[in-house]
Amino acid sequence: MCMNIPRYYAMGFYDDVKAAAEQIAEAPEITIISHIDADGIACEAILSQAISRYGIPVRSVFVRQLEPLTMPQVPSDSSLKIFSDLGAGQQNLLLERDLTEKEVVIVDHHVSQPCEREYRQVNCLPYGYNRMSAAGVSYLVAKQMDPINTDLAKLAIIGNVGDMMAREKCGLVGPARDVIVEDGVKHRNVEVRKRDLNCYGTATRPVHLSLSYNDDPFIKGITNNPEGARQFLKRLGIRQQSENGRWYVWEEMSIEDKRTIISALAEQLIANGERTDRLLAETYGFPDEIPRTPLRNAQEYATVLNACGRWSKPQVGGAILRGDRGIAYRDAEHMLNNHRAIIRDLLQFIIDTGVKQLENLQYLHVGGRYPDTIVGIGAGMALSKLNSSIPILIMCEVPEDKNLTKVSMRTTERVVERGIDLQKALSDASSEYGGGGGGHKIAAGAYIPKTAEEEFVIRVNRILGEQFAAKSPDHC
């Protein structure tokens, strides 16, 4: 078990990866406890395959959140428990369960909670790698266990992209780029497109729909305007359909047509006084997957996994990551279609109902109309149709506990650049009311007592105001 220390690693981080890999390799049996989103599902698939290849019996448990309600799902046995994409911020629960240091390995990328018991932890965040997800960390552990596991780099890329690690910089950076992506390229199941259109749906959506549904960057006359996007392409002389009437997707376009479209989009942005820095991005395609399917690139593949997780079937997503293109993939397609239909309905509800606006945020309570697992997605999609200059906060009921409220927040890269950190805002505010929060600067969530809803919104608004002011004293 060895791996040359890449120059991209902080020495302490490599030591943590190595120590975790050694502890895992010595375990007689292992249980993986992982999160249900794309990153968590990718973590489980990476770790379980690496462990199985090592000849160690392994089983997996998925949880929506690591909290008192879900701790009973963690088995009371002698297995080594690997907590992936969670655990760092919930070490008090492990302590309360009286899990020992020898029983636990945490593989995470969230803010770590101080704990009197020093559990083995591999976390990229303390070493300054704040744009790598837990799937990336899981991959580095798997590669340390055995270099043969480089075929799993593709899965780590999906997890990273699904957790929005590529969003801020329009591509992955740090070890996620320099180690994981490069390993995928060497294995020939990852294709890097360095200056591609920064747009979702490039493998499955007609080009005009991809352009119109994209709001990063927001392009006047095209964003949220499918007919406007179609006419835009028509004026450029771009052939949009085949002879049999099938709409072309972006990845089927010729290099010449792509250049023509990108150049015209840049001109459109400049003409409207907008920046062009987010028009292009580095994207990650998978040449071993069937064209015109959502498994063809990292963004759409991650959406498939998220659909599985949000509809309580993360194991289906894991099966797809392991290569199942039969029953599991058909189940996932069904969930994906349902996922998109419900989100469209949620988005329309947000627009029709409207939001209440405070100085530093806009908010809405959807009650129990929609699953708490998807309200954050709807919030993010609604931003381009609302006031995108301030974050959006959406509350909903928690089916398992009527005394709790789930809070989801989303914002844009532009707002993050102005000093906003939603993870810190929700974490700080929720702790004042006995709740808990986590996530990232651009997207975060929390659970709070139902009785604290109004006070909580006011408190978050105040915290965001302080963040705006700290970055720009002129904000008002």
TIZARO-642913 format. One record per residue (C-alpha): x, y, z; residue in three letters. Coordinates in steps of 0.1 Angstrom, whole numbers, plus 5000, padded with zeros to 4 digits. Example, Ala and Ser with C-alpha at 12.3 -4.5 7.8 and 13.67 -1.06 7.14 Angstrom:
<rs>
512349555078ALA
513749895071SER
</rs>
This chain:
<rs>
500050005000MET
501950304988CYS
501550624968MET
504250874959ASN
503451204976ILE
502151444949PRO
503451794951ARG
499851914953TYR
499451754988TYR
499951945021ALA
502151705040MET
499751665069GLY
496851585046PHE
498851305029TYR
499651165064ASP
495951165072ASP
495150985039VAL
497850725046LYS
496750665082ALA
493150625072ALA
494050385044ALA
496050175068GLU
493350165094GLN
490850055068ILE
493149785054ALA
493549635088GLU
489849615096ALA
488249265097PRO
484849405086GLU
483549755077ILE
480349955076THR
480150265055ILE
477650535066ILE
477250785038SER
475151085027HIS
472351045002ILE
473451314977ASP
475551274946ALA
478751324966ASP
477851084993GLY
476650814968ILE
479950854950ALA
481850824982CYS
480150494991GLU
480750354956ALA
484450444957ILE
485150314992LEU
483050004990SER
484649894958GLN
488149964971ALA
487449775003ILE
485849474985SER
488949454962ARG
491049444993TYR
489049135004GLY
487349295034ILE
483549235040PRO
481749565037VAL
478149685039ARG
476650035035SER
474050255052VAL
472750575037PHE
471350855059VAL
469751185049ARG
471551355078GLN
473651235107LEU
471451335136GLU
469951175167PRO
467051045146LEU
469350855122THR
472050735146MET
470150415153PRO
470850315117GLN
474550295126VAL
475049935136PRO
476049835171SER
478649575161ASP
482449535159SER
482849665124SER
484949965116LEU
482550255108LYS
483550485080ILE
481450805079PHE
481750955045SER
480451305034ASP
479351355070LEU
480651305105GLY
483151585108ALA
480551825121GLY
478651565142GLN
481351405163GLN
479451475194ASN
476851205183LEU
479650955178LEU
480951035213LEU
477451005228GLU
477150665211ARG
480450585229ASP
482150485197LEU
485950455203THR
488750595182GLU
489450245169LYS
485950205156GLU
485650525135VAL
487150675103VAL
485751005091ILE
486151095054VAL
484651445049ASP
485051795036HIS
482851985059HIS
483752205089VAL
484951985117SER
483451995152GLN
485851995182PRO
485551675201CYS
487251545232GLU
487751205215ARG
490251225186GLU
488551015159TYR
490650935128ARG
489651195102GLN
490651265066VAL
489351615058ASN
490751835031CYS
489252155045LEU
491752225073PRO
494552205047TYR
493052475025GLY
491552244999TYR
488052395001ASN
487152304965ARG
487251924969MET
484351714979SER
484251405001ALA
484251184970ALA
487551334962GLY
488951254996VAL
487450904994SER
489250854961TYR
492650954975LEU
492150705003VAL
491150434978ALA
494150504956LYS
496450494987GLN
495050154995MET
495950024960ASP
496850224928PRO
494649984908ILE
491750194921ASN
492550474897THR
489550354876ASP
487450514904LEU
488650864896ALA
485650904873LYS
483350844902LEU
485151104923ALA
484851364895ILE
481051304894ILE
480851354932GLY
482951674931ASN
480951824903VAL
477651714919GLY
478651894951ASP
479352214931MET
483152204936MET
483652304899ALA
481152584900ARG
483052874915GLU
486152844894LYS
484352704863CYS
486252384867GLY
487852174893LEU
491052294910VAL
493752174934GLY
494151794940PRO
490651744925ALA
491951864892ARG
495651784894ASP
495351434908VAL
491851304903ILE
491051434869VAL
494451354856GLU
494050994868ASP
490750974850GLY
492351094818VAL
495150844821LYS
492650574826HIS
490850684794ARG
487350704809ASN
487451084814VAL
487651344787GLU
488551704796VAL
487151994775ARG
489152284787LYS
487152574772ARG
483652444768ASP
480352624771LEU
479452664808ASN
475952514804CYS
473952224818TYR
472351954796GLY
474951944769THR
474451564764ALA
470651544765THR
468951884758ARG
468352054725PRO
470952334723VAL
468352614724HIS
466852464756LEU
470352434772SER
470952794765LEU
467652914777SER
467652714810TYR
471152844818ASN
471453144841ASP
475153144849ASP
475853374832PRO
472453534827PHE
472153634790ILE
469453884782LYS
467053764755GLY
468153404759ILE
468053304796THR
464553184805ASN
463553234769ASN
463552914748PRO
462053084717GLU
464553364720GLY
467453114722ALA
466052924691ARG
465853244671GLN
469353344683PHE
470753014668LEU
468753054637LYS
470153404630ARG
473653254633LEU
472852994607GLY
473252704630ILE
471452384620ARG
469452284650GLN
467751964638GLN
468651654618SER
466751554586GLU
464451334606ASN
463651634630GLY
465751524659ARG
467151824678TRP
470951834681TYR
472551854715VAL
475652054723TRP
478051764722GLU
476951684687GLU
477752034673MET
480852074652SER
483752264666ILE
483152544641GLU
479452584652ASP
480452584688LYS
482952864682ARG
480353064663THR
477753024692ILE
480253104719ILE
481553414701SER
477953544696ALA
477053474732LEU
480153674743ALA
479153964721GLU
475653944736GLN
476953964771LEU
479354254763ILE
476554444745ALA
474554424777ASN
477354534799GLY
477854194814GLU
481154004822ARG
482053704801THR
484253534827ASP
481653264834ARG
480753184798LEU
483352914794LEU
484252634818ALA
486352314819GLU
483952024816THR
484351654821TYR
482851394797GLY
482751024798PHE
483550864764PRO
482750514777ASP
479050614782GLU
476350604755ILE
475850944737PRO
472751154744ARG
472351004779THR
472651184812PRO
475650954821LEU
477651124793ARG
479051404814ASN
479751474851ALA
476951734856GLN
474151534843GLU
475451204858TYR
475451384892ALA
471751484887THR
470851114882VAL
472551034915LEU
470851324932ASN
467451204919ALA
468150864934CYS
469151004967GLY
466351264970ARG
463750984963TRP
465250754990SER
466950514967LYS
470650594969PRO
471450234965GLN
470250254929VAL
472650544922GLY
475450324937GLY
474550044914ALA
474750264884ILE
478250384895LEU
479250024897ARG
478149974861GLY
474549854862ASP
472949984830ARG
469949754832GLY
467249754860ILE
469050014881ALA
469450254853TYR
465750224842ARG
464750284878ASP
466950594879ALA
465450724846GLU
462050704861HIS
463150884893MET
464951144872LEU
461751224852ASN
459751234884ASN
462451444901HIS
462351704873ARG
458551714872ALA
458251784909ILE
461052044908ILE
459352224879ARG
456152234900ASP
458052364930LEU
459752634909LEU
456352744896GLN
454952744931PHE
457752974943ILE
457253214914ILE
453453214917ASP
453453254955THR
456253504956GLY
458853564983VAL
459053805013LYS
462054025009GLN
464254155037LEU
467354375033GLU
469754085028ASN
467553785019LEU
464253675004GLN
462353385019TYR
459353155016LEU
457752875036HIS
456352585014VAL
454852395043GLY
454552025036GLY
453752054999ARG
457151934987TYR
459751685000PRO
462251845022ASP
465051675001THR
464351894970ILE
463352244983VAL
467052354981GLY
467152264944ILE
464052464937GLY
465452754956ALA
468552764935GLY
466552744902MET
464253024913ALA
467053274919LEU
467353374883SER
463653454882LYS
463753654915LEU
466253894930ASN
469553714924SER
471553984942SER
470653844976ILE
470353484989PRO
467053294990ILE
465853095021LEU
463152835019ILE
461552655048MET
459552335048CYS
458152085072GLU
460051775082VAL
457851465078PRO
459551265105GLU
459351535132ASP
456551805131LYS
458452005157ASN
461352065133LEU
461652295102THR
464152225074LYS
465852545061VAL
467552555027SER
469552855013MET
471052924979ARG
472853214963THR
475053284933THR
478853314927GLU
478453684924ARG
476953714959VAL
479653484973VAL
482253714958GLU
480653994979ARG
481453815011GLY
478453585017ILE
479053245034ASP
475653065038LEU
477252775056GLN
478552995084LYS
475353205085ALA
473052895089LEU
475452725113SER
475853025135ASP
472153115135ALA
470852755140SER
473152695169SER
471552985188GLU
468152795186TYR
469452445194GLY
469452335158GLY
472252255134GLY
473352365100GLY
476052295074GLY
476952305037GLY
478952545017HIS
479252925010LYS
476952904980ILE
474452634993ALA
473552535028ALA
470852385050GLY
469752365086ALA
467252215110TYR
465652445135ILE
462752425160PRO
459452505143LYS
458652765170THR
461852965161ALA
461053025124GLU
460353395124GLU
463153485148GLU
465553265128PHE
464853435095VAL
465553775112ILE
468753645127ARG
470053505094VAL
469153835077ASN
471254025103ARG
474253785099ILE
474153815061LEU
474154195066GLY
477254165087GLU
478953955060GLN
478054205033PHE
479354495054ALA
482554315063ALA
483454275026LYS
482054605014SER
481354885040PRO
479255065015ASP
476654785013HIS
473254895025CYS
</rs>
